[in-house]
Amino acid sequence: MPRRPVPTPIRPLAPSAPRRRPAAEGSDLRDRLADVRGQAPASPAGLARRRSGGLHPLSDGRSNAALQAYDQRVKQAFDRIVPLLKQLSALQHEDDFVARAQQLAKAQLGYELPLPILERAWVSQLDMRTLFAWCLFETYEQISASFFQHDPLAGARDSAAARDFEQFLLDCGFHLLDITPCADGRLAHAIAFALRLPYSAVRRRPHAGALFDVENTVNRWIKTEHRRYREAQPNQAHADTRYLKVVLYHFSSLDPKHEGCAAHGSNDSLAASCGAQRLQDFQQAVENSFCCGASVDRLLIGIDTDTDAIRVHVPGLDGSTHLDRWLDARDVYDATFGLNSQEGRARIQAMVEEAAAASPDPGMVKLISRLIENNLSQIDYVRQVHGGNYGDAGHAERFIGVGIGFKEIHLRNLTYFAYMDTVEEGAADLDVGVKIFKSLNVSRGLPVPVVVRFDYSGKVPGARERAVGRAERVLAAMRARYKDLFDQGLIHALLTVHDKDRLDPAEAVGSTISFETGGGH
């Protein structure tokens, strides 16, 4: 394997002023900014498109519409639960309450409610906490089933989009793209929405602060390389390609001191530097254990949780990365808005090359150019659907996802992820999630909903049983760690497992909700 240059040590991050958007939209101001940035002034066609509120020439309007419809459909399914429960609260002592409750639930939620809870309402108050958790888990199971059965994001393993991107990745010189976003729910859509990548063609494992486990990532690298040697998948072992590890940290352009990454105290500089250090630690771990230049590259990307615009710290061929220098997709948007598609792509590539820390790798430039071009569609999406900035600047997740898996979750502020094999090793991530939901739910008297999930390989004998056992151990550890909340009915959990080798929905195997008779999870 060709020897890769030894990476340059990460330089300390110098403080930089926050980027501010132009206050005016006049053509004179744009031309002055273009002159300062070394860009061509916007063309008459570009100015006309901007004034009419048109999309960027490289935006995919059809994809934007499909993603919007999916996002609304899923989130509305969860958001209809509380209004329905409020209706039931007002009806619970009526003579025909059970029949009316089931009729309303079927009409508004698409499913009936568990009879034991409804039938006990005349004796005491309706058990809203349990009913809320049951409805949320039922909705999750339906959404999960629909995702695997219908592939609404058109990114499944055998999809044309996945095959095309995998070939593009190889053409860029990379045999695998492994992305670690922060576990914050505002980044759960980063792959399918912000970067517009087919989800099955990317390895995703969120962690709080994007601080992935180096040892586990080395083990995944080993498995990837072993497969190349044994199966020539996705390419042969002697091919000159690399494993690309990406950290996706986040920041807030509207409220940087309060709505940045909680794991880094809303300190954008710290989030970037810690992510870069973790990337370097991974690369050095592989090279120290196997050989210098053992097919590992690294890339640091930031994302603005208010606008979904990304900023890329373009690395040099020698592995160097400047933490105080990046290419902002909003600058690319402005610079290419008045160009046609061919001119726009050429300009993007030139801007990527100019932003590199040192002479860049052509394959890396090609990949980053694609990621930025894809992000232009998301910038337009947020502008058209959300008026330029998300209304839910802070946390608004619907449930916590604990364990390993959740391939079907690709929506912003739907899930807070706490990836772990055991509660002990993932306690910090889980504590952050519980703290978030104390504000979101417990403050209103509603429970913290937790979906525990462990994927397994159906090809391995006994794997399903071991996955079920891990889920049960995680639940037991959670009960011990958050005993007061469990005792008050302020945490409920659904246990699920999923065969990662099949496109079947996740399977529910247990729950904290149980009934003497009738339905339940």
N, C-alpha and C positions, 0 to 999 in steps of 0.2 A: 504493500500500500504506500502511495507517495507520502513523503514526509511533509506534514503541515507546519507552517511557521509557529514558533513558540508564542503564545498570546502575550500581548503587552499588558503589564499590570494596570489595574483600574486607577485612574487619576482621581484625587479628591474632588468632590462636586463643589463647584463655585456657585454662590448664590446668584440667581438671575431674576430680573424683574418679571412679573407675570405678563403674559402676552395679552395685549388689549386689541379688541376689534376696532376698525375704523368707525368713527361716530357718524359719518355722513356717507352717502352713496353717490354723490355727484361724479360725473365723468372726469372733471378736473382733478379731484382728489384721487380717483383711481389711477389716473395717468401718472400723477406725482408719485404714488406708492409704487406703481409698476416701474417707474424710472429708478427709484431708490433700490428696488429689489432686483433690478436687471431683467425685468420682464417686459414683454411687449404690451402696449396698451390694449385694453379690451376693444375688440372689433365692433363695428356697428351692429352686426348680427348678435354678438354677445350681449351688448348693451340692451338691445331690444328684448332678448330672451330674459335678461335679468329683470327688466321693468315689468314684463308680463308675468313674472313669477314662474317662468319655465324651469325645467330640470336642466342640470348640467348635461352637456352632450354625451358624456360617458356614463350617465346614470341609467339604470335599468328600471324604468317605470313599471313594467309588468311585474317584475320581481317585488318591487316595493308594495304594489297593491296586494299581491298574494301574501306577503309577510304581514301586512297590516291586518288582513282578514283573519289570518291564523292567530295572531296575537290577541285580537279582540275576542275571538271565539273562545279561546282557552281562559283568558282572564275573566271574562264575563261569567263563565261557568262557575268560577270560584266566588266571584263578587256577588252573585245572586243569592248566596247562602244566608248571609245576615239579614237582608230585607225579608226573606221568607220566614226566618225564625221570629222576626219582630211581628209578622202577621199572625203566626201561630201563638205567640205569647198573648195576643189580644183575644184569641178564640178558644184558649185551652179549657175553659170551663163551660163551653157550649155543649148541649146534649149530643149534637152530631159532630163533635170535634174530630174524632178519628177519621171519619169519612171525608170531611172537608179538608183536613190536613193532608191526607193522601192525594186528594184531587189537586190541591194547590202545588204540592211537591212534584207531582207528575207533570203538571203543566209548566212549572217554572224551572225545575231542576232536571227533569227528564227521568226521574226514578222515584220510587216510593220510599218511605221512611220506615225504620224498624218499629214494628208494632209494640213490643214491650215498653218502650219509652212513652209512646203515645197513650197506651192504655192505662198507664199509671198516673197520667196527668190529673185525673179527677181526684186522686187521693192527696196529692201535694202539688207543688209547682213543677211545671215541665222542666226536665233536666236539660237545660239549654247547653251546658258545657259539653256533656256527652253527645248531645244531638249535633252540636256544631262540629265536633271532631269527627263524628261518623259521616256527616255530609261531606266534609272536606276530604276524608279518605276515599269515600265513594267516588267523588269527582276526580280525584287523582287517578284512581284505578281506571276510570273510563277514558281519561285523557291519555294515559299510558297505553291502553289497548288501542285506541284510535291511532296513536303515533306509529306503533309498530305494524298495524294492519294497513294503513293508508299512506304512510311516508309523506306527510304534508309538506315537509321541507325539501323533498326530492333529493335527499342526500344519502340514501341508504347504500349499503356496501356494494350492491350490484347495479347501482344507478349510473347513468351515462355521465352525470356530473362528477361522481366520485372517481370513475375510471379516467375521465379527462384530466382531473386535477392531479391524480397520482402520476400520470404520464408527464404533465407539466412540471411537477415537482422533480421528477427524475431528470428532465431536460435542464432544470436549473442546477442540478448537481447534488440533490438531496434525496435520500431514500426514505426519510420519515420526518414528519413535522410534529413535534411534541410541544404543546402549548400549556403553560401553567398560568391561568388568570387568577386574580384574587378570588377568594370564596364569596366575596360580597355579591349579593343578589343582583346588583346593578351591572354586573359583568356576565351574568349567566347566558346572555344572548350574544356574547362576543364572537363566537365562531360563526354561527349561522346568519347573524344580522350585521354586526359591525364589520366583520372581515369578509362576509359573504362566501364562506368556504363550506363544501359538503362535509357534514359533521362526521361521517364515517371514515373520511380520508385523513382525519386529524386526530392525534392522541391528545385528550384533554383531561387534566387532573387538577382542579382548583385547590388552592390552599390559602389560608388567611395571610394577607400581605403578599401573596404570590411566592411565599417562602417554601418552596417544594423540598421534600426530603431527598437529600443528595444520594444516600445509599440506595433507597428504593429506585431512584431514577437510573442509577448505575446498573441495577439489576434489570430494569426494563431495557436498557441499552444492550446488555448482554443477550437477553432473549431475542432482541431484534437482529443482532449480528449473528447469533446462532441460527436463526431462521434463514438468513441470507446464505450461510454456509451449507446448511442441510437441504433447503428447499429452493434456493435461488429466488426467494421472495422478499421484498418486491423486485429485487434484481440480484445479480450474482455478487458474491463476496468480493471478487477482485475488481469490480467496477469502481471507478473513482468518484464515489458519491459519499456524502456525509449525513450523519444524524444531526438534525437541527433542533436545538432546544431553545424555546422562546419563553420569556417572562413577560406577562402583560400586567403591568401595574396600572393604578388609576389615580385620578385627581379630579378636582372640581374647579371649573373656570369661574363659576358664579359665586361660590362660597368656599374658597380654598382652605380657610382656617378651620372649617367645621365639617364639611362634607367630603373631605378627602378620604384616604384609606385609614380606617380606625386602627388597624394593626400597627400603623406607623404614626399615630397621633396627628393625622391630616397633614403630615409633613411630606410634601411631594418630593423634595430632594432626598429625604431618607428612603422613601419608597423606591425611587429609582436606583439609588446607590446600593441598597440591600438586595434588590433584584439582580443587579449587575454582579454583585459579589457572589450571590448564590450560583449564577450561571458560570462564573469563573471557577468556583469550587467544584462544580460538576465536571467541567472540562478537564481540570487538573486531576481530579480523582480518576477519570478514565485513562488519561495519559500516564499517570503515575503507576496505575495498575496493569496496563497492557503495553502501551508504547507511546512515544511522543507522536502526536498527530493522528491519534486513533479514530479518525473519521467523525469528529465532533465539532460542530460550529454552534455559535450562540448569537441570539438576537434579543434586544431589549426594546419593548414597545410600550408607550403610555396611551391611555384612553381617557378622554374627558367624559365623565359620567353624566354631564349635563347635555352634551351635544353628540356624543358618540364619535367625535372626530379623534383620530389617532395621531400620535406623533412618534416617529421612528428614529431611534438612535442608530444611524446607518454605520455599520462597522467597516473597518478596513480589512484588506486581505490578511493582514497580520494579526487580526483578532482585536485590534484596538477599538475602544468605544469611548466617545466623549459624552459624559453625562450632562454637560451644560450646553450641548448642541444637538439639535434634532431637526427633522423635517416634519412640519405640521401639515396635515392633510387639508386644513382650511386655507393655508397659503397656496397649496397646489390647486385647490378648488378655484380660488380667485385668479390664479395665473393661467388657468386653462379653460376658463368658462367661455371665452370668446373664440375658442379654436374648434376646428372640426376634430373628429375622433382620431384620425391619423396624426395630426399636429399635436393634439393633446397628449397622446401616448408618448410621442417623441419628447415633448416638454417634460413629462413626468420623469422619464428615464434620465434626462439631463439634470433635473433637480435632485434626484436621488444620488447621482454620481457626485454632484457638487456638495452634497451634505455629508458625504462619507468622512469618517475620521482620518482615513488614509486611502491610498489607492484601493478601490473596492474590488471584490470578486464579481465578475460579470453575472454569474448565476444568482448571487445574492441581490444584485441590482435588479435583475429580472423579476425575482420573487417579490421584493419590496415594492417595485413598481405596480405589480398586480394587486398587492394588498391595498395600496393607496388608491388605485383606481376603483377597487371594490368598495372602499370606504366612502368614496364620493357619492355612491348611491345611498349609503346610510345617512350621510349628512343631509341629503335632500329629503330622505324619509323623515328624519326628525324635524326638519323645517316644515314639511307639508303636513305631517300628522300631529306634531306637538308644538308648532309655532316657533321652532328653532331650539327650544330647550324643554327638557322633560319637566312636567309639573311635579312629579314625585322626586324631588332632588335628593331626598334622603331614602331611608329604608322603607319598603312597602311590600316585603315578601309575604307570601301566603303560607309557607310551611318551611321547616328545616329538613334538609336531606342529609342523612347520616350514613356513612359506610363507604362502599365503593360501587360505582355504576352511574345510574341516572342519565343514560345516553339520550333519553327522550326529553330532557329539560333544556330548552334553548330560548327561554323568554326572560326578558329583563324584569327584575324584582318579583319573580315568581317563587324562587327558592334560594335560601341561604344554604350553602354547601359546607358540610363538615366531613371531609374525607378522612377515613381512618379504618384501621383493622380492629383496634380496641379503643375504648373510651380513654384509657390511661394515656395512650400516645397522642390522642387527638383532643385532649381535655381543653386546651386553650381555644381551639377553633369552636368547639361546642359551647363553651362558656360565653363566647362572643355572640353566638347565635341565640342562646337563651336570653342574654341581656337585651338583644334587639327585640325579641318577642315579648319580653316583659313590658316594654314600652308599647309595642304594637297591639298586643292582645291582652295580657294579664291586667294591664291598667284599665281595661274595659270589662274585666270579669270573664274574658274568654281564655280558653286553654292554649298552650303552646302545642301546635301540631307537629309531630316528628314522624317522618317516613324513614325507617331504617331499611337499607338496601345493600345486598351483597350479590354481585355477579359471580357466576361460576361457569366452568366449561362442562357441558354435558358429555363431552368425550372422555372425561376423567371419571372412573368409577368412584362413587361415594361423594362426588363434589357437591351435589345439591344438599345432601345431609350435612356436610361440613359448613356450607353457607348458612343453612338454617341455624345450626349451632352457634355460629358467630353472631347472627342477628339476635338470638336469644341471650347470649352473653352480654352483648352491647346494651340490650334493654335492661338486664339485671344491674349492670354497672350504672346506667342512667338513673334507675330507681334509687340506688344508694347515694348517688351524687346530688340528686335534686329531690330528696325525700319529701321535703315540705310541699313542693309544688305537686308531686304525684299524690300525696295524701289529700290535698285539697281539690283534686281533679283538674289541676291547672297545667298538667302535661298529659297528653295522650300520644301513643305511638302505634304505628302500623308497621308490621314486619313484612318485608318482601324479599324475594330472591328472583334472579333472572339468569337464564341461560344465554350467555354472551355469544354462543355459536349459532343461535337461532333468532329469527325475527319475531318471536312470540312475545306477548306482553309480559310485564312483570307479574309474578305470582304472589298473592298475599298468603302468608303462612302463620300469622298470629297478630294479636292486637291487645292493647290494654282495655279495649271495649268488649264487654261480654254481656250476654242477656240470659235470663233464665230460660226463655223460650223465644222462638222467632229468629229474625235475621240478625246480622252482625258480621263483623270481619273476622 
